[in-house]
Every structure is written in structure tokens, then in C-alpha cells.
Amino acid sequence: MNKKNTEALEQINKLIFVQAYEKAWELLNDLVQESPGDPVIELRRIELSLKNKESDQLIKEYSQQEQSTGNSIYVALKNIAMFFSERESPMEASLALQGLIKNEASALVYYGIATALDAEGQHDRALYNYNQSLKIDPEFYPTYFGISQVYYHQGNNEQGDYFFYMYEQKAPYNLYGNFETHRQLALDFAGEGNYIYAKRAVQTLSEWWIENKTICPIEIVVFEELALSKIAAQNNAMAESRERLERATDYAKSYSKNDDVTIATLFFMAKLFEEYSSDARYVANKMYEKIISSPHVSSDYVQKIAGHLFASGKTQDVLEVFALGYEQNADHPDIRFCLLVSQLKLNKVDVEEYLTIKDRLNTLIDQDGDKVEIFSALHALLSRFSGDAEIHMILADLYKKTGHQDKAKKHYENMYTIDWLGSESRLRYAEYLVGQNNEIEAEKILKELMQNTHMTQSALFRMKSLQVDILQRKGDHKEALKHLSILLRAEPWNIGYLIKQIQLIYSDQVAPQTGYDLDPVVKSLETNRESQEKDWTSFDKLSEIFLSLHYYEYVYARYKLKFLFFSERDTVLKKLVHLMGEHFPEVGVRDLFKLLNTNFDRPQISFSIGKIYKSMWMHETAVSWLEHALNYENENKSFVAEVYREMADSYLWGNLSHDRALEFAKLAIDYGEFPHHGAHAVYAHALIKAGRIREAEISLEKVPKNDIDGQYLRGIIDYRNGKIAKAQGIWQDVFKTSEDTIKVHRIKEELAKYYYHQVDYIKKAN
């Protein structure tokens, strides 16, 4: 289609859009006279004929053209018109059009076939024919719409959207429901002074929503009232203009109060008020305030609003919008920045120069630059603008470090006065107050800060840490430990938290009941963590004493602290795992998980997790972690043997696989027996399960007489061989043992069955 026809058809489409059907029909017929048989123009005629009841006349015209010209395109057009007007079924239309393919394989014919097939529900065949249409003429844009509908019918929305977008790009003013199309068309008609058509361009948008979606979104309702208000004003209908503007304002205000208000809709409506009414700019600002105050506002929206308001040159508006946003989202970095920039502008400060100096200052601080240069930059900024809380914060910290307490106090107070809602300023000021022994004022600040539901995790931890310090100073050690437990759950290996835990348990439990002094190692770590001179021998002796006195939590914290500083960590880890397994299995597993993928990660960590799960009798989970320990490269054969031994034991006691247990127990022995772990006992247990009793007896010869596993298994063999009294004599020592683990408890349960009920072990095991 040439440029002239394209422009003419676009004008016709505009008229159809505003439902000026008679005028459009007249222009369309004129266009046909100049370009007879153009498929795009003719399809538009067919569509319009349905609206103005001209389809009978159009079908008759196509029949006459077919007879007079012999051109098969009119056959195709006649069948498409008959199908569109429901004078012909989809099947009849598709068959008639398929008959034309041999003589007239045009984009129009394939389009008609595809549309009919799609109406029949034959979507795959329809898609094939649409694609054939595009092969012949890629610019035949009705086909793009048809393809989009097929994909939508098939549930492929992604492809449907793609082809629908292609159609929209090639066919302007063909579709109702696109906001930008209605808006632009209304502007065009109003610009020409055609206010009737301008109004229809606006009104057809809400009509489309109600007809197709049953409900019209609030932003479309507001758009319609604002656009019609502006059109009325242009047409000197001022009473109507004011009435519609008031209605739009009421709708917007009402929506803004709803709980389900969305940021996207608010932003859209704010832009509408700015575009359509200079008198209602305050409404837009109220919506911007609502957006900026939203707890979930994104940086993208903050930056859009800031850029828009700054570009308008109304800095006071910016300040008011972002000052309210600060009250609701004081820690939002973009809101804080925009508020600062608006303050700088209103104080006639060169913003670019100020921010450049501030960037240089931050670089100096990050690089631990020259203190004189840092102070120079700080005072240069302070001389330009005294309302930047961050500058007062940096100055306060520097003066505090250099011993100028009066100056530090002044700047901390200035910082808090300016940024009284910011989490960092509140925390920094509370920390300062605690350092000045002013716990009462610090507690007030922390109480207010607790209301902040959007605090970062880092800020939350600092707040909890301050609460712990204050409670410790007040002597409320139990409450302090409750707060500290929250921190330790998140960071169980934090040195500061562990030292604090040891101090608090010592003050709350150990000192009042034992009279022991706080450990010198703990005292030295509290003041100087870098010192390498620590008396670990004395530390261990005290730990053993506290362990014997059943201060398990206290010893657990001590072992964890030693693990972080002691060079031979595996030795400490074994003590930790033993304590975890007996007293804190769930806590122990959780704490060890925190060491994975850190500098402290090693095969022993995975092994330890497996051991603890095994102590909880969760054998399948234990096996998976023990296998994970073997994934590390390890030349320590003794360690590898220990892993195999624990895996074999889990396979046995978890009834997972006796064969696998036998395999891993043999590997444990092959890698080298190690003291006090009893690989031979596990191997003997697996052999008994396999019915290889003589081999089991030989293996048990290498197991110490007082080993509980060995005693249990020797009794089993005697019991199986009919020596019940002898077995019971061996098992009496097992019943008397003071060792209290889940495994020992399970062994005793098993023995009780044989001891009292004379169960056949081999039969039971199988």
C-alpha cells in the first residue's frame, strides 16, 4: 500500500475509533475507487460493514465484481464477508477458500482459511495457514493479529503477546483498549477543534473495559474525567470542566485511602493530574507523598519521582514530598539522598560541588587517608551546609577517637537532632550514650527504634547487642542472656557474642555458686584478641572442672571460643562434638552448619555433623554427611578409617544395609585401626548380622574387654550358642554402665529383650 493510501486509511481508522461510522464508510468507499481490490482496505470495509449494517450490500458488490472482472480475490472477499457476518459457517468458508489456493494463493486467502479454522478450534491448522499468509506477504498485518489469537487459545501467552505487539505496531488505531492510543487520538481531535470526536476517543476506552473486562480500573476512570475536563475547558464549557475535575479528584483521593492501593496506579494517576490539570497539581504531589511513604517503594519509583519533581523546578514540592517519605522510610537510601539534595538546593548550595567533596571524603575514609585531609573535607562540607547528619556522625566518631569528648558530644547530638528517625543515627547515638553511662536515655532511643519494622539485620543485631550491654550493666544477666541467644542463633561463632555469653553465664551462675574468678584467657580476649599468649592449659583445666559441675552451656561456649583461636582445632572440635551429642545436638548441628563454606570448613566439620545426627539416631542423615566428609581430599588415613567406621555403625543400627555395613567396616580396618573407636567391634557386629559367627569371634578378640559394643556382641554370640547364663553375666556390666547416650540406651533396650524374653537374635535380625 502506498503512502497516500496508508495515510487515508489511518484517518478512516481514527473515524471508526470514535464511532463515526457513516463518515468512515464514505471515505473508505472513496479509497476503494482509487485502489480497488486492496486486501487490507477491503478487510476494513468488511469489518465496518458489520457495524453499519452494510454487509448484505457489500457481499452483493463482491459477487458483481467477481462476475464482471473474473478476479478470484472477490471470491475470497465474498466468502470472508459471509463468514464474518455469519451467513456461512467456518467450515463452509474454509472449504470455499481452500478451493482458491491452486489459482490464487494470496496472503488474503490463507488469512481467511486460517481465521475460519481457528473459529472451528483447529488451532494448529490455523497457525500453519497464517504462517503461509506471512510467507507471501510479511506486511499483511491482519495476519499478525490472527496468529496472536491462536497462541492465546493454546495458552502460549508469551508468543501471543509478541504477535499482538507486532500487530499493534503495524496497525495504528485498529484496537480499542490501548490507553496511549485513546489518549493520543483525543489530543489530536481536540487540537483540530473537533471536541465531539475527542470526547468519543476518551469514552470508548472505558466502554471497551466494561464490555470486555466487566469493570473499569480506577486509573481509566480518572483519566476519562481529567481528559473530558480538559476538552470541556478547551470548548469553553467551564462548569462541566470543573465538575469533572472535582470528580477525578474525589476518585483519586478515595482510591488513595484503600488498603489495596498499588504504587503503579498511584504513579500513573499522579502523572495524569500533572498532564491534564495545572490547578490540581497538589493532588499529584499527594500521590507522590503516598508512594514515597509506602513501606515497599522501590528505588526505581523514588528516582522517577525525584527526577520528575526536580525537573519541574519546584524544589519546595520535592522537600515536602521527601520529608514525608523520610518520616515513613527513614532508612531508604534514595529517599535520604533526595531529601538532602532538596535541602541543598533550597539553601542555595552548589549540589554538584558538595557531592564531589563528599565523594572524595568517603574515598579518604575507605582508604584510611590522611586525618588532616579528612578533617579539612569535613569542615569544608559543614561550612556549606550544616544539616547533613552523616557529616556530624563522621566528625563525632573522629573526635571521640582522638579524645575530644566535648566536640564528639556536640556532633552526636547534632546528628541525632537532624536524623532522629534514621536507624544508623539512633544506634550511633545510643552507643555513645551507653559509653557515657547514660543507659536511661539509650534505652528510650532503643525502645523507639524497636518500632522500626524495616531495620536491616545488621542494625537489628547492633540494637540487640546494645540491649545486652545495658542489661548486663543493670545486673539483669538472665534477661541479657535471652537477648544474646537471638544473636548467637544467627551468628554462633561471633567472638564478641561468645565472650559476652561466657561473661553473663559466669556472672549469673558460675561465680555465685563456685567462687571461681573469670578465666584469664577470656579477660585477655576481651581486651586484646590479637594476642597469641594465652594459657590454654589452665583454660582446659577450668573447662573440665566446670564440666564436672554440669555447667554444660558455659563449657560449650568456652570450647567454641577456643576453637576459633587454638591452632589444633580438630582436638577442640572432638570435645565440642562430644558435648553437642550429649547435651545440645540440635544446637550443635545448627552451629556447625554455620562453619560450612567458611575459612573454618574442613572434612572434620561434615564428619562432626554426621556424628551428631548419629547421636540423635538419625542414621540416614548421618550417613549422607559422613559420605560428604569423604568428598574432601584427605591423606589422614586414621580420619578416613574413623569415617568408614561411623558409616558402618549407622548402616547397622539404622537397619539401612548390613552388606554396606560389612563393606565399610572392612574399609575402616584396612585403613588402620585407631585407638578407642572400635572398628573391629563394628566389623564383628556386621559379621554376626551376616551369620559369620566364627569370623565375628576372631574380630572381637581385638576389642577391649570393657568396650560396651564388645560386651554387647560377645553376649549375643554366647546367647546364640545357647550359653544364656554366660551372656547374661556379660550383659550385667552393660546394664551397670553410667554412660548415657542414645546408643547405650538402645543397646540396653535390645539386651532387655534377650535377657528377659529369650528372643532368637538371628531370627529377629533378619
N, C-alpha and C positions, 0 to 999 in steps of 0.2 A: 504494500500500500504506500502511495506517495505521500509526501509531507503534507500537501494540501488536504488530502482525504483524511489523514491522521488527525490534523487539527480540527477538521469539520466534525469527525466522529467524536472527538473529545468534547466538543461543545454540545453535541447531541447527548452524550453520556451525562454531562452536567445537568441538562434539562430533565433527563429521565430520573436523575438522582433526586431532584426536587419535585418529582412527580408532575412535571409539566409535559404530560404525555402527548397531548394534541400537537403542541408546538414541535416536540421532538419528532413525532411521526411525519409531520410536514417536511422538516429538514432532512429526515432520513430518506424520504421518497425522492427529494431533490438530489440527494447524494447518489442514489441508485441510478438516476438518469445519467449521471456523469460516469459512473463506474458500475455498469450492470454486471451481475454475477459474481461480485466480490464476496467470497465466503464469509469474511468477518463482518462485513456490513449486513449481509443477508441474515446471519445468525442473530444480529442485534435486532433486525426487523421482526424475526420470528418471536424473540423474547418479548419485544414491545407489543406485538400484535395480541399477545395473551392478556396484556394489561388493559388495552383499549378496545378489546373485542373486535379485532380486525383479522383474526386468524382464518375465518372462512374465506374472506375475500383474498387473503394472501395465498392460501392453498390453491384457489381458483386461478390466481395470477400465475403461479408456478406451473400449473397444468397447461395454461395457454402458451407460456414461454417454451415449454417442452415441445409442444406441437409445432410452434412456429419456427423455433431455432434448431430443434433436434439435439440440443445440448443436454447431456446427461446430468450436468450439475443441477439442473432444475428438477430432475427426478429425485436426486439426493435431497435437495432442499424441501421438496414437497413431502417426502417421507419423514424427514426430520420434523417438519412443521406438524404433520399429522400425529407423530409420536408425542411431541411436546404438548399438543393440545388434546391428547388422549383420544384421538379419533382412530388411532392404530395402536395395537399392543406392542410392547417392546420386542416380542418375538417376531411379529409381522414386520416391524421396521427393520430389525437386524437382518432378516432373510432378504427383504427387498433391497437393502443397501449392499449386502454381500453379492447380489447378482450384478452389481455395477463394477465390482473390483476389476474384472478382466478388461473392461473397456475404459473405466475412469477410476484408477487407483489414486485418488487425491487425498490430501490431508483431511478434507471435509468429510469424505465418505468413511474413512477409517474412524474419524471422530464420532460420526453418527452411529456406526456399528458398536463402538466401544461404549457409548452412552446408553444405548439400548441394552447391551449385555450387562452392564453394571446395574441397571434397573431390574434385571432379571435375577441378580445375585451371582452372576457368573464373573466374579471379580478378576480371576486370573486371565480369562479370555479377554475381558475388557482391557486389562493392563497391556496385554500383547497388542491389541489394536490401537490403543493410544500411542504406544511406542512406535508403531508403524506410521501413524499420523505425523509424529515428530520427525521421523526419518525423512519424510517427504518435504516437510516444511517446519523447521525448528522455530519459526516466528509465528506460527499459528497458535496464539496464546490461549484460546479456549481449551485446548488440549491439556495445558498445564493444570487448569482448574479440575478437569476430569480426572487426571492422574492423582491429584491430591485427595479427591473424594474416595477413590478406590483404596488408597493406602489407609485413609481414616476408617473405612469399612472393615479393613483387615486388621485394625488395631495397631498399625505402624504409624504412630503419631509423628515420629521424627521425620520420616520420609514425606508424610502428608504435609507437615509444616514447611518442609523445603520446597515442594512444588507449589504450595499455596503462595508462598513468598514470591516465587518466580512469576506466578500469575499476577500478583498484585503489582509487581514492578513493570510488567508489560501492558497491564490493562487498567490505567487510572480511571477513577470514577465509575468503576463497574460494580463495586461491592459496598453494601451498607455495613455499618458496624465498626469501621475503622475510624477511630477518633480523629486522627490527623487529617483524614480525607474530608470529613464533615466540617472540621474547623476551617481548613483552607478554603473550601468551597464557599462557606459562609462569608469569609473575609473577601473573597473575590467578588461575589454578588453585591455585598454591601459597598465595596469600593466602586462598583459600577452604578450604585444608587438603586439597585434592584432589591429593595428590602423584603419584598414578599418571598422571592426565591431564597434570600439569605436566611430568613426565618425557617423556611422549609428545610434548608440544608442542616440547620441545627436540630429541628424537631424530629427529623427522620432517624436521628441517632438513637434517641430514647425509644422511639417506636420500634426500631429494629430489636433493641434489647428486650423489650416487653414481649414482642412477637416470638422471638427465638429463644430467650432465656427466662421468660416469665417475670423477671424482676430487673429493675434498672439500678445499677450501682449508684451510690450517693455522689461520687465524683462526676458522673454523667449528668445527674440531676442538677448539681451545682453549675456545671459547665453550661447547661441549657439556659438556666436562669441568668447567668452572667452574660452570656453571648447575646441573648434576647434583650437584656437590659441595655447593652451597648448599641445593638441595632435600633432599638426604640429611641435611644438618645440621638443617634445619627439621623433618625427620621422625625426628630423634634417631638416625640411622644414622651415628654419628661415624666409625667405621672406614672405611666407604665414602667419606664426605666427605673424610677426609684422603688416602685413596688417589687419589681423582680430582683433588684439588688438587695433589698431587705430580706426577701425570701431566701436568696442564696446565702446571705449572712446567717440567717437563722438555721438553715440546714447545716451549714458548716460548723457552727457553734454546737449544735445539738450532737452532731456526729463526734466532735472532739471530746465530748464528755463520756462517750461509750467506752466500756471496758475492752471491746474487741477492735478498737481503733488501730489502724495499721499506719506505720511510718510512711510507707509508699503512697498511700492515699492522701495523707495529710500534706505531703510534699507536693503532690500533684495539684491539690486544691489551692495550696498557697501560691503556686505559680499561676494558676488561673486568676486568682484575685489580683495579682500584680499585673497581669496582662490586660485584664478587662475592666479594672476599676481603680483609678488612682485615689478615689475617695475612700476605698476600703482597704488601703494598704495595711492598716493596723490589724485587719483580720489575718492577712498573710503572716505578719510578724507574730501574732498569737499562735499560729500553727507552727511556725519555726521554733518558737519557745517550747511548744508541746513536744516537738520532735527532739530538740536538744535535751529536753528534760527526761526523755524516755530512758529507762534503765538499759535498754538493748540497742541504743542508737549506734550505728556503725560509723567508723571514721570516714567512710565514703560520703555519707549524708552530711556529716559535720562539715567536711571540706566543701561540699557543694553549696551548702547554705552560707558558709563564711565567704566563699568566693563570690557568690551572688550578691550578698549584702555589702561587702567591701566595694565591689564594682559599682554599686548604686551610689556610693559616696556618702551614705547615711551612717556615719561611724557611731552615732549615738544609738541608732537602732541595733547595730552589731553589739555594742556594750550591753544593752538591756537584754537582748536575746541570750547572750552567752553568760551574763551574770546570773540569770535564772537557771541556765543549764548547769552552771558551776554548783549552785545550791543543791541540785539533784544528782549530779555526776561529777563530784569534785575531783575525782582521780582520773577522769578521762583525759588523756594527754592532748588530744586535739582541741577539746573544749578549753582546757587551760591555756593552750598556746593562742587560740583565737581571742580569748579574753585579754591576755597580755598584749597582743598586737593592737586591739581596740583601745586599750588604756594608753599605750604608747602614742597612738595617733591622736587621741584626744588631748594628750599632754604635749603635743607638737614635737615629739621626739622622732629623730630620723630612724625609722624602723630598721632599714637595711643596715645602717651603721651599727646600731645597738646589737642586732642579732649576729653581725660579723664578729664584734668584740666578744660576745658571749660564746660563740663557737670556738674562738681562739682560747678563751678561758677554759672551756671544757677539755680542749686538747691538752693544755698545760697540766690540768689536774690529772687527766688519764695517764699522761706520760711522766707524772711526778716531777713537773718542771720547777723552775726557779721560784722560790717563795716570794721574792720581791716582785717578780713579774706578775705572779698571780694576784698579789695584793694590789698592784697597780691597775690591772684589768678590772678587779672588783670595784675599786673606788671610782674608776672611770665610768663604769656602768651605774653605780649608785648616784654619781653626780648628775647623770642624765635622767634617771628615773628611780625613785626610792620605793616603789610599790611592787618590786619583784621579790617574792618570798624566797625563791631559790638563791638569790644573791645573799640575802640575810642569813640563810641556812649555811652557806659555804663560809661566810665570814665568821659566823658563830662557832662553827667547828674548828676553824683555824685559830681563832682567839683562845678557844678552850685548850687546844693542844699546846699553844705557846704560853699558857699560864695567865692570860689576860681575862680573868673571870668576869670582871665588871662589864667589859666590852662584849664578851660572849653572851652574858645575860641579856644585855640590851638587844643584841641582834636576834637571839632566840625569841624574845618577846615580840619584836617587830615581825619576825617570820610567822609566828602564831597568830598575831593580830591580822595580818594580811591574808594568810591562807588557813583560816580557822577550821575549815572543813576537810582539807587535804589530809589523807592518811599519813603521808610521809612527814608533814609538818607536825601533826599531832603526836606521832610516835617520837619524833626527834625531840619535841618539847617535853614530852612525858619522860623520856630517857634522861634529859637534862635535869628535870625536877627530881627524879629518883636519885641522881648523882648528887643533888644538893640536899638530900634527906627530906624532901618535901613530898612524902608519899601521898598525903591527903589530896593535894591538887593534882598529882599524877593520876590518882585513881579516878577523879572526876573526869579527866580527859579520856581515860581508857573506857569508862562507862559510856560516854558519848560515842566513842569510836566503835564500840560493840554493836551499835545500831547500823553500822555500815555493812550491808549485805553483799557489797561488790568488792570487798577488800581482796587484794591479791593474797596468795598463800604465804608469800614472804612476809607481807605486812601482818598477816594473822599470826604467824609464828612469833614475830617480834613482839606483838601485843601480848601473847600468851607468856612469852619469856619475861616480859616486864611484870606481869601479874604474879608470876612465880617469885621474882625478886622481892616484890612488895610484900607478899605473903610470908616469905622467909624472914624478912626484916621484922615483921609483926609477930613472928614466932608461931605462925599457923602452918606448921610443917605438913600436916596431913592434907590440908586444902591445897597447899603448894604442890604436893606430890600428885594430886588429882589433875591439876592443870599441866604439870610436867609430863604426865602419862600420855596426854594428847600429842605433845611434841615428840616424845620418844616413839610413839606409834608411827609417826611419819618419818622421823629421822633417828632410828635406833642406834646409829653409830656416830652421832654428833658428839664430839668430845666435850663441848661446853655443857650439853644436856646431861651427859653421863656423870661429869664431875658434880653438877648440881644435884643429880639424883643421889649420888653417894653422900654428899653433904647433908641432904634432907633426911635420908633414912638414918644416917648416923645421929643426927640431932633428935629425930623423932623416936627412934627405937634403941639404937646401939648404945649411945652414951648414957642415957638414963638407966639402962639395965646392966651394963657391963663395966662402965667406968674407963674403957679404953679411950685413948686420945685418937683424934683423926689421923689417918695414915700420913706419914711424911711425904710419900710419893704423891698422894692426892694433893697435898698442900703445895708441893713444888709444881705440879702440873697446872694448878690454879693460877699461879703467878708467872710461870715460865715453861711453856710447853716445848720449847726448842731444846731445853737442857737434856743432855744424854746421861747425866749422872743420876741414876735412880736406883734405890736399894730394892731390887725386885725380890731378893731372898727374904728380907724382912716382910715385904708385901705379901709374899706367898704364905709365910708362916701365919700371918694375921688372917689371911683368907681361910686357911684350914681351921683356925680357931673359930672364926665366925660360922664356918660351915658346920662344925661340930655343935654349935649352939643354935643351928637351924635358921640362921639369917640368910635364907636362900636367895631372896631378891637382892640383898645387899652384895652377896658374893658374886651373883650373876653380873651385876653392874661393874664390879671390880674386875672380873675376868674379861668383860668386854673392853674395858678401858685398857687393860694390859695388852689385849690382842692388837690394839691399834698402835701400841708403842714398842712392844717387845719384838726383838729380831726373830726369835724362834716361834713363829706364830702357830705352827702346827701343834706344838706342845700345849699351848693355851687353848687352841681350838678343841682338842680332845677333852679337856676339862669342861669347857663350855658345853660341848655336846652331851657329855655325861650328865651335867646339871640340867640341861634342857630336857633331855629324855626322861629324867626322873621327876622334874618339877614344873617345867614350862614348855612342853612340847609344841603347842600351837604358837606361842610367842616366839619360841626358838626358830621354828620354821620360817615364820614371817620375818624375823630379824635377819636370818641367813639369806633369804631371798634378796634383801636389800644390798647384799655384797656381790651378787651376780652382776657381771658386766661392769665391774669397777676395778680399781687397782688392787683390790684385795681378793679378786676372784682367782680361784685355783681349783684343781680337781678335788682337793680336800673339802671344799665348800659343798660341791654336789654330793660327795660321799657323806658328809655330815647331815645334809638334808635327808638323804636316803636312810641313814641310821635313825634319825628322829622319827621319820614315818614308820620305820620298822618297829621302833619302841612303842608307837601308837597302834601297832598291829594292822597297819595299812600296807600290806605286803606288795600289792601290785604297784602302788605308787612308789614304794621304796625301791622296787626293782628298776623302775624307769629312771630314777635319779642315780642309782648305783651304776647303771649302764652308761648314763651321761658322764659319770666320773671317769669312765674308761675311754671316753672320746678324746680326752686330753693326751698329749704325748707325755709319757712318764717313764723314766728309767728306774724308778724306785720299785724294785720287784716286791719288796715287803709290802708296800702300799697296794700294789696291784693284787697281790695274794689276799690281802685283807678285804678288798672289794669283792673278789670272787667268793670268798668265804661268806660274807654277809648276803650276797645274792643267793648262794646255795641255801643258806639258812631260811631266807624269805620264801624261796620256792617250796621248801619243805613245810614250814609252819603255816604258810598261806595256802597249802594244798593246790599249788599252781601247776607244778610239773616235777614229779620225782626223778624223771630222766634228766631234766635240765639241772636239777639239784646235784645229781651224781656227777654230771659233766663239770659243773663249776667247782664243786668241792675238790675234784681231782686236779683241776687247774690251780686251785689255791695251794694244794700240797706241792704241785710241780714247780710253782713259782717260789717255793721256800716257806716252810713253816716259820711262824713268828711267835714270840712268847705270848702267853696268856690269851690267845684268841681261839685256839682250838679248832683248826681246820680239820684235824683228824676226827674230832668228835662229830662235826657236820658230815664228814665223809662216811663215818660209821652209821650215822642216822639214815643217810641215803641208801647205804647198803642194806640195812635192816628193812627199809621200805621195799627194796628190790628183792628181798628174800635171800640175800647172800650173807648169811649169818656168820659163817666162819671167817670171811674177809672182814666183817664188821668187828669181830673179836680181836683180830690182829691189829686193826686200826685203833681200837680203844686202848690197846697196850701203851700207846704213845700219848694218852690223855691222862693228866694228873688225877690221882685218886679223889681229891677233894673238889674236882670240877663238877658243877651241878649238872651240866649236859651229860658228862661222862657217867655220873651216878645214875641219872635217869635211864640212859641207854643200857648200861650194864644190868640194871634191874629188869629192863624189858627183855633182854636176851635170856636171863635166868628164868624169868616168868614164862617166856615162850617154851623154854626147855623143861617146864614142869617144876622148877625149883622155886616155888611160890614163897616159901618162908625166907629163903635167902634173898629173893628180890625185895620182899617187904623190909628185911633188915637193912638193905642198902638204901631203900627209899625213905626210911625213918630220918636219915640225915638231911635229905632234901626237904622234908616237912619241917625240920627244925631250923632251917636257914633263915637268917634275918634279912636277907637280900629281898628287896621289894620292888620288882619290876613286873611289867605285864607278862613278859616271857616266863619268869619264875612262877607267877600266878597261874599261867596256862599249863605249865608243867605239872604243878600241884593238882590242878583240875583233872588232867589226864591220869595222873597216878591214883587219884582217888577212885577212879572208875575201875582200875585194875586191882587196887588194894582192897576195895570193899565189894566189888561186883564180879571180879574174876572174868573180865571181858577178854575175848580172844584178840590179841593185838593185831596179828597179821590179817585176820578176817576183817577187823574194824578198819584197819588202814586201807584196805582195798575196797 
